[in-house]
Amino acid sequence: MTAPEGRGIGTESSFRILHVSTGNVCRSPITERLTRHALSDRLGDPMGGGLIVESAGTWGHEGAPMEANAEIVLADFGADATGFVGRELLDEHVIRADLVLTATRDHRAQVISMGHSAGLRTFTLKEFTRLVRAIDPATLPDPLGDGMVERARALVRAAAALRGWLLAPSAEADEVNDPYGAPITFFRSIGDEIQQALDPVVTALTGVSAKR
């Protein structure tokens, strides 16, 4: 298989974020659409600054809609579920991604096992959040002067460099549990977890804090 141009580094003008869970009908759709919503909130455009957000599943339900409870969770946050279609994770998705954020350590391991030099740009969502919190924003490129894409790439490099030094308090601390088949109350608790994990990540990527 020939790697598409831009392997692991997107294009000069884009930075591609890939969210990964199991079926791509619960956790990763919620994370994808909450990320887009956060970017729109901060930048006025869900693809503002060249950041592209997608999702897929390691056992993805190709062509399936997201779970109804996932749609409800997105509506709670004012995010848009329109047009979502599930995807199975493919090599090309990993190849093109500049940052892969997974729901669990098992998903992370599966992405890395696909190759494509994915190890340094693949994290669980909560792991990446923990690492990002330890990075001084002043050490990152200015999103206005240097561009958001360059800032995002620098953030991933900095997080990868910290990974062996800043360990999680427990293995479970870096994971988002699967709400598939659970009642809406559990879906909402997972939605809150994802939202709280995403907020510092999107702030670090864009250099813009959420509107309060």
KEKE-3310 file (N, C-alpha, C; in steps of 0.2 Angstrom, whole numbers, plus 5000, padded with zeros to 4 digits):
npx = (5004:5003:5008:4997:5000:5007:5008:5005:5007:4997:4992:5001:4992:4983:4977:4974:4963:4959:4947:4945:4935:4926:4914:4911:4899:4895:4905:4916:4909:4903:4914:4920:4910:4908:4921:4921:4911:4917:4927:4921:4914:4925:4932:4923:4921:4919:4930:4940:4955:4962:4960:4955:4942:4938:4931:4932:4930:4937:4930:4921:4904:4901:4893:4883:4871:4874:4872:4856:4855:4868:4866:4857:4865:4874:4865:4862:4873:4873:4878:4880:4873:4870:4870:4880:4889:4894:4911:4923:4939:4952:4968:4971:4965:4973:4985:4984:4981:4986:4985:4979:4966:4961:4948:4951:4965:4967:4961:4971:4982:4978:4978:4991:4997:4994:5004:5012:5020:5013:5014:5020:5010:4998:4986:4977:4962:4960:4973:4980:4975:4979:4993:4994:4990:5001:5009:5017:5008:5015:5026:5023:5020:5014:4997:4991:5002:5011:5002:4989:4990:5004:5005:4997:5004:5016:5011:5008:5020:5026:5018:5021:5034:5033:5027:5033:5037:5027:5016:5000:4989:4982:4979:4966:4963:4965:4955:4940:4924:4913:4898:4888:4872:4868:4858:4852:4856:4869:4875:4875:4884:4896:4897:4899:4912:4919:4918:4924:4937:4940:4940:4953:4961:4957:4958:4972:4976:4971:4974:4964:4952:4937:4921:4913)
npy = (4994:5011:5025:5039:5056:5067:5060:5057:5071:5079:5092:5107:5116:5111:5102:5087:5079:5064:5055:5040:5025:5011:5006:5017:5024:5029:5035:5040:5048:5057:5064:5068:5077:5086:5092:5099:5108:5115:5121:5129:5137:5144:5149:5153:5145:5128:5122:5130:5138:5128:5116:5099:5088:5071:5055:5037:5019:5005:4993:4997:5002:5003:5015:5017:5026:5037:5032:5035:5040:5046:5056:5064:5068:5076:5086:5092:5099:5108:5105:5098:5084:5081:5072:5063:5048:5032:5024:5012:5010:5013:5010:5022:5032:5033:5036:5048:5056:5069:5069:5057:5053:5042:5032:5023:5013:5001:5004:5014:5005:4997:5006:5010:4998:4996:5002:5014:5024:5029:5030:5041:5051:5046:5045:5042:5050:5056:5055:5063:5075:5076:5077:5089:5099:5100:5108:5123:5136:5147:5142:5137:5139:5155:5156:5166:5172:5162:5152:5141:5128:5125:5127:5117:5106:5107:5106:5092:5086:5091:5085:5071:5071:5072:5061:5049:5054:5060:5052:5043:5043:5031:5017:5017:5030:5036:5033:5032:5026:5014:5018:5011:5004:5008:5018:5034:5043:5038:5040:5053:5056:5051:5060:5072:5069:5068:5081:5089:5084:5088:5102:5109:5104:5109:5122:5123:5119:5130:5141:5149:5152:5144:5152:5159)
npz = (5000:4996:5004:5006:5001:5013:5024:5041:5044:5038:5027:5021:5025:5034:5048:5054:5065:5072:5080:5089:5093:5098:5090:5083:5085:5097:5108:5100:5090:5098:5103:5092:5086:5097:5098:5086:5088:5099:5092:5083:5092:5098:5087:5077:5066:5062:5056:5057:5056:5049:5055:5055:5059:5063:5064:5068:5070:5078:5077:5068:5064:5049:5039:5048:5058:5072:5089:5097:5109:5110:5101:5108:5119:5112:5108:5121:5123:5113:5101:5085:5077:5064:5049:5052:5049:5052:5053:5048:5055:5045:5036:5029:5036:5048:5042:5037:5048:5059:5073:5084:5094:5106:5114:5123:5131:5124:5111:5107:5107:5096:5086:5085:5082:5069:5062:5052:5058:5069:5083:5090:5088:5093:5106:5121:5124:5137:5141:5133:5137:5150:5148:5140:5149:5156:5148:5144:5138:5132:5126:5114:5097:5091:5087:5079:5073:5068:5064:5066:5063:5063:5077:5082:5078:5085:5098:5098:5097:5109:5118:5116:5120:5133:5138:5143:5155:5163:5171:5172:5186:5188:5178:5173:5173:5161:5152:5143:5147:5139:5133:5127:5124:5137:5149:5146:5156:5160:5147:5147:5158:5152:5141:5148:5154:5142:5137:5147:5146:5133:5133:5138:5129:5116:5119:5120:5107:5099:5106:5111:5123:5130:5128:5141)
capx = (5000:5007:5005:4995:5005:5006:5008:5006:5008:4992:4995:5004:4987:4978:4979:4969:4962:4955:4944:4944:4932:4925:4909:4910:4892:4894:4911:4920:4905:4902:4920:4921:4906:4910:4927:4919:4907:4921:4931:4916:4913:4931:4934:4917:4921:4921:4936:4944:4963:4964:4959:4949:4940:4935:4931:4931:4929:4941:4926:4916:4898:4901:4887:4878:4870:4876:4866:4851:4857:4873:4863:4854:4870:4876:4860:4863:4879:4872:4882:4876:4874:4868:4874:4885:4889:4899:4916:4927:4945:4956:4975:4972:4963:4979:4991:4982:4980:4991:4984:4974:4964:4957:4944:4954:4972:4966:4961:4977:4987:4976:4980:4998:4999:4993:5010:5012:5023:5008:5015:5021:5004:4992:4986:4970:4960:4962:4980:4983:4973:4984:5000:4993:4989:5008:5013:5016:5006:5020:5032:5020:5019:5008:4992:4990:5008:5014:4997:4986:4992:5010:5004:4995:5010:5021:5008:5008:5027:5028:5015:5024:5040:5031:5023:5037:5039:5021:5012:4994:4988:4980:4978:4959:4962:4966:4951:4933:4921:4909:4891:4884:4867:4867:4853:4854:4860:4876:4878:4876:4890:4901:4897:4902:4919:4923:4918:4929:4944:4942:4941:4959:4964:4955:4961:4979:4977:4969:4976:4958:4948:4930:4917:4909)
capy = (5000:5017:5030:5045:5061:5070:5055:5059:5078:5083:5096:5113:5121:5108:5097:5082:5075:5058:5052:5033:5021:5004:5005:5023:5026:5032:5039:5044:5053:5062:5067:5072:5083:5091:5095:5103:5113:5119:5125:5134:5142:5148:5152:5155:5140:5122:5120:5136:5138:5122:5110:5095:5083:5066:5049:5030:5014:4999:4988:5002:5001:5007:5018:5017:5032:5037:5030:5040:5043:5050:5063:5068:5071:5082:5092:5095:5104:5113:5102:5096:5077:5080:5070:5058:5041:5028:5022:5007:5013:5011:5013:5028:5037:5034:5039:5055:5059:5072:5068:5052:5053:5036:5032:5018:5011:4996:5007:5017:5000:4995:5011:5010:4991:4997:5005:5021:5028:5032:5030:5048:5055:5043:5046:5042:5057:5059:5055:5069:5081:5077:5080:5096:5103:5102:5111:5130:5138:5152:5138:5135:5144:5159:5154:5171:5174:5156:5148:5136:5121:5124:5127:5110:5101:5108:5103:5085:5085:5092:5080:5065:5071:5072:5055:5045:5057:5062:5046:5043:5040:5024:5015:5018:5037:5038:5029:5034:5020:5013:5019:5007:5000:5011:5023:5041:5046:5036:5043:5060:5056:5051:5066:5077:5067:5070:5088:5091:5082:5091:5109:5111:5102:5114:5129:5123:5119:5136:5147:5153:5149:5144:5157:5157)
capz = (5000:4995:5009:5003:5002:5019:5030:5048:5044:5035:5022:5023:5027:5038:5054:5055:5071:5072:5086:5088:5098:5095:5085:5080:5085:5103:5111:5095:5087:5103:5104:5085:5086:5103:5096:5080:5091:5103:5087:5081:5098:5099:5081:5073:5061:5065:5052:5057:5057:5046:5059:5052:5064:5060:5069:5065:5075:5077:5074:5066:5060:5042:5037:5053:5062:5079:5094:5098:5116:5108:5098:5114:5123:5108:5109:5127:5123:5108:5096:5079:5075:5057:5044:5054:5047:5055:5048:5051:5055:5039:5036:5026:5041:5052:5038:5036:5054:5063:5080:5085:5101:5107:5120:5128:5129:5119:5105:5106:5105:5090:5081:5084:5079:5061:5059:5049:5062:5072:5090:5093:5087:5095:5113:5123:5125:5143:5142:5129:5141:5155:5145:5138:5155:5159:5143:5145:5131:5130:5123:5108:5092:5091:5082:5074:5069:5065:5061:5071:5061:5066:5084:5084:5077:5090:5104:5098:5098:5116:5122:5115:5123:5140:5139:5148:5162:5167:5171:5175:5193:5187:5171:5171:5173:5154:5148:5143:5147:5133:5136:5122:5127:5143:5149:5144:5162:5159:5141:5149:5162:5148:5138:5153:5154:5136:5136:5152:5143:5127:5134:5138:5122:5111:5121:5119:5100:5096:5109:5113:5129:5129:5130:5147)
cpx = (5004:5004:5003:5000:5003:5005:5010:5007:5003:4995:4998:4999:4982:4981:4973:4969:4957:4953:4943:4941:4931:4921:4908:4903:4891:4900:4914:4916:4904:4908:4921:4917:4907:4916:4925:4916:4912:4925:4927:4915:4919:4933:4929:4917:4923:4928:4941:4951:4966:4964:4953:4948:4936:4934:4930:4931:4934:4937:4920:4910:4898:4894:4882:4877:4873:4870:4862:4853:4863:4871:4860:4859:4873:4872:4861:4868:4878:4876:4878:4878:4872:4873:4880:4884:4895:4904:4920:4934:4949:4963:4975:4970:4969:4984:4990:4982:4986:4991:4978:4972:4959:4953:4947:4961:4972:4966:4967:4982:4985:4978:4987:5001:4998:4999:5009:5015:5018:5009:5016:5015:4998:4992:4978:4968:4962:4969:4983:4981:4977:4991:4999:4993:4996:5012:5012:5014:5011:5025:5029:5020:5013:5003:4991:4997:5011:5009:4995:4989:4999:5010:5002:5000:5015:5018:5009:5015:5029:5024:5018:5031:5039:5029:5027:5038:5033:5016:5005:4993:4986:4979:4971:4958:4963:4961:4944:4929:4915:4902:4886:4879:4865:4861:4856:4858:4867:4879:4880:4883:4896:4902:4901:4910:4922:4923:4924:4936:4945:4943:4948:4963:4963:4958:4968:4980:4976:4972:4970:4954:4941:4927:4913:4903)
cpy = (5006:5022:5036:5051:5065:5065:5057:5067:5082:5086:5102:5117:5117:5103:5093:5078:5070:5055:5044:5029:5014:5004:5011:5025:5029:5037:5043:5049:5059:5067:5071:5078:5088:5095:5101:5109:5118:5124:5131:5139:5147:5153:5155:5150:5134:5119:5126:5135:5132:5116:5106:5089:5078:5060:5042:5025:5008:4993:4992:5000:5005:5009:5019:5024:5032:5035:5036:5044:5048:5057:5067:5071:5077:5088:5095:5100:5109:5111:5099:5089:5076:5077:5065:5051:5037:5025:5017:5010:5009:5013:5020:5034:5038:5037:5046:5059:5062:5070:5063:5052:5047:5036:5028:5017:5006:4999:5010:5011:4997:5000:5010:5003:4992:5000:5012:5026:5032:5033:5037:5053:5052:5043:5044:5049:5060:5059:5061:5075:5082:5079:5087:5101:5105:5106:5119:5133:5143:5149:5136:5141:5149:5158:5160:5173:5168:5151:5143:5129:5120:5124:5120:5105:5101:5105:5096:5083:5085:5087:5073:5065:5070:5065:5050:5047:5059:5056:5047:5040:5033:5023:5017:5026:5040:5035:5032:5027:5020:5013:5015:5003:5003:5016:5030:5044:5044:5039:5050:5061:5056:5057:5072:5075:5069:5077:5091:5090:5086:5099:5111:5109:5107:5120:5129:5123:5126:5142:5152:5149:5149:5150:5155:5161)
cpz = (5000:5000:5005:5005:5009:5025:5037:5049:5041:5029:5025:5027:5032:5043:5055:5061:5070:5078:5085:5094:5095:5089:5081:5080:5092:5105:5105:5091:5091:5103:5097:5085:5091:5101:5091:5083:5095:5098:5085:5086:5099:5093:5076:5067:5063:5061:5052:5059:5053:5050:5057:5057:5061:5065:5065:5071:5073:5075:5072:5062:5054:5040:5042:5056:5069:5083:5096:5104:5115:5105:5104:5118:5119:5109:5115:5127:5117:5102:5091:5077:5068:5053:5046:5051:5049:5050:5052:5050:5049:5040:5034:5031:5046:5048:5038:5042:5057:5070:5080:5092:5102:5113:5125:5126:5124:5112:5103:5103:5098:5084:5079:5081:5071:5058:5057:5054:5067:5080:5093:5092:5089:5103:5115:5124:5131:5144:5139:5134:5147:5153:5143:5143:5158:5154:5144:5138:5128:5126:5116:5103:5092:5085:5077:5070:5065:5062:5066:5069:5064:5074:5086:5083:5083:5097:5104:5100:5106:5120:5122:5119:5131:5142:5144:5155:5166:5166:5174:5182:5193:5180:5168:5170:5166:5150:5149:5142:5141:5136:5131:5126:5134:5143:5148:5150:5161:5153:5143:5153:5157:5143:5142:5153:5148:5135:5141:5149:5137:5128:5134:5132:5117:5112:5119:5111:5097:5099:5111:5118:5127:5131:5136:5148)
residu = (MET:THR:ALA:PRO:GLU:GLY:ARG:GLY:ILE:GLY:THR:GLU:SER:SER:PHE:ARG:ILE:LEU:HIS:VAL:SER:THR:GLY:ASN:VAL:CYS:ARG:SER:PRO:ILE:THR:GLU:ARG:LEU:THR:ARG:HIS:ALA:LEU:SER:ASP:ARG:LEU:GLY:ASP:PRO:MET:GLY:GLY:GLY:LEU:ILE:VAL:GLU:SER:ALA:GLY:THR:TRP:GLY:HIS:GLU:GLY:ALA:PRO:MET:GLU:ALA:ASN:ALA:GLU:ILE:VAL:LEU:ALA:ASP:PHE:GLY:ALA:ASP:ALA:THR:GLY:PHE:VAL:GLY:ARG:GLU:LEU:LEU:ASP:GLU:HIS:VAL:ILE:ARG:ALA:ASP:LEU:VAL:LEU:THR:ALA:THR:ARG:ASP:HIS:ARG:ALA:GLN:VAL:ILE:SER:MET:GLY:HIS:SER:ALA:GLY:LEU:ARG:THR:PHE:THR:LEU:LYS:GLU:PHE:THR:ARG:LEU:VAL:ARG:ALA:ILE:ASP:PRO:ALA:THR:LEU:PRO:ASP:PRO:LEU:GLY:ASP:GLY:MET:VAL:GLU:ARG:ALA:ARG:ALA:LEU:VAL:ARG:ALA:ALA:ALA:ALA:LEU:ARG:GLY:TRP:LEU:LEU:ALA:PRO:SER:ALA:GLU:ALA:ASP:GLU:VAL:ASN:ASP:PRO:TYR:GLY:ALA:PRO:ILE:THR:PHE:PHE:ARG:SER:ILE:GLY:ASP:GLU:ILE:GLN:GLN:ALA:LEU:ASP:PRO:VAL:VAL:THR:ALA:LEU:THR:GLY:VAL:SER:ALA:LYS:ARG)
# end
